[in-house]
Amino acid sequence: MKKNIAVLKGDGIGPEVTDQALKALKAIEEVYGHEFTYTEALIGAIAIDVTGNPFPEETFKTCQASDAILFGAIGHPKYDNDPNAPVRPEQGLLAMRKSLGLFANIRPINTYKILANSSPLRADLVDGVDFVVFRELTGGIYFGQKGRSEDRNIAFDNCSYSKEEITRISKLAFEAAQKRNKRVTLVDKANVLATSRLWREVVKEFAKNYPDVTLDFMFVDNAAMKIIQNPKFFDVVLTENMFGDILTDEASVITGSLGMLPSASVGSKTALYEPIHGSYPEAAGKNIANPNGAILSAAMLLETSFGLSEEASLIRKAVEECLNQGIVTSDIQKDSKFTTTQIGDKVAELIKTKKKELLAV
């Protein structure tokens, strides 16, 4: 198989962890005889420094010409600490989502037995957790009209949604539920918000197309508590942009490490794959960041965009084997001396030398 992959390493630890994901992809090429072409492009703070634009036109063209996008992270303290910055790295991320039609963010939340004691929750609560969140990505309060009054004493952020925006992500969520445990939980705030009431109306009607899938509803504050009290309750969670942003970060913590979780942003064009952890500037350049979220994002890329399920499974098995062998970064085991680079090397080595054994597990 021949495919083109856009590589947007971004800021902070983005370049370091993305490099390890590339090692895994290149190992897959070697083992299976695929041919992937990688084209790097700028995004975020580094793009502002070079071009003045957090999502340059050249990067947009590179993404358009690719079959999938592997993304690292964006963000830098010099912008985070300056509320008056005229251009911000995050604007590049929002622009990319909008211009590429990336309307759905998909975040799987699952746990590994070896990390049970790393979770802030009791081991019995997190053992066997396996759910996925479908977060609407291009609507809601983040993209609504914003402004300040002339005297600067009042600010506003408008939240709006259309039936079309709700329906298109609902389709993805219900299709995913059919392949899982056939249950969708719509998370909203329908007792207060008009947009949430629209979500309920649209999703309730849309669910009639999937009689084999059970639909239930949960207010966002209740869902936030339920994720802590009984995370195994959930199968597929469907929600709007801001609620999804907050809940997925909350859910990620129960797995034991933010560095372990991948995500996909999909839509009408090229899909994008990224770890959820952000740029983590404090760790940048120190070779201590956990690269597994980025490596597992590469696995999602292979499976979701290229249909390479066995190859994706091999990457996941290699990551799990590293965990089982105690080859982890210090976010998982405080006294660990393993580096970002060493873990990337080990995963690639396992892919190339232990395919039969890993896939047999």
C-alpha positions, 0 to 999 in steps of 0.5 A: 500500500502506498499512502501520503502522510502529513506530519505536523510535529508542532510545539513543545514535546510534539516533535519528540513524541511524533518522532517515536510514532514515525518509528512505529510507522516505518517499522510497519512499512518494513514488516508489511511492505507498505510505502508511506511518504511523510511530508512535514509542515509547520503549525502552532507557535513554531509556525507563528515564529516562522510565518506569522500564521499558526496555520500557514497556507502551505500547511493547509495544502500539505494536509489537503494533498495527504491521505492522513495527518499525524499531529503532535501538539501546539502551545507555548508559554510565551503565548499562554502567558500573554492574554493580549497576544494578537495571534495564538497557536490555538487559532491554528488548531481551530483553523485547521479543524474548520478548513479540513472539515474535522467535525468529530473528535474520537477519543477512546478511553481504556485502561491497562492492567499494568497501570491500574495502580497508577490511576487515582481511582481504585483498581476495581473501578478502572479495571476493564474500562473501555469507552469512546467519546465522540465530541463535536468539534467545529460548532458550539461556543468555541466557534460562536460569535465573540466580543467585548463591550466598548467599555470592556466590562462585558464579554460574550461567547455565543453557542449555536448548533444546527441540526446538520452538525448534530446529525453528522456526528451522531451517525458516527457515534451510532455506527461505532456503537453497533460495533461495540456494546450497542449503547450511546449516552448523549451528554448535555445540559438540556435542563438549562440550554436551548442548544442542548434541547436541540441536541436531544430532539435531533439525536432522539429522532436520529436514533430511530435509524438504529433500533439495535442501539440503546440511547440514554441521556445524561446531564453533563454534571452527572456525567462528570461524576459518573466517570469517576464513580463508575466509568465502566458504565459508558460505551459510546458517549456523544456530546457537544464541543465544550462538554466533550473537551472537558469530559475527555480530559477528565476521563483521560486521567483515570487511565493512569497517564495522559501520555497513553491516550490517542485521538482522531479528528475525522470529517469530510476530508483528510483525518487527523490523529494526535495524542491528547496530552498537549505540548507540555512545554516543561518537558520539551527537549528533556527526552522524558515525555511518554510517546505512547499516545502518539504511537497509539495515534499512529495505530488509529491512523492505520486502522481508521484511514487506511483500513490496516487493522492487523498493522494497527493491532501489532502497534498496540500489542507492542506498546502493551508489551513494553508496559508489561516489561516495565519499559515506561517513562517516569509519568508512569513509574517515578523512578524509571530511567527510560527515555522517550527515544528508548521507548520509541526504539523498543516499540519499533523493535518489537514490531519488527522482531515479534510480530507472530508472538504479539499477534498471537496474544 
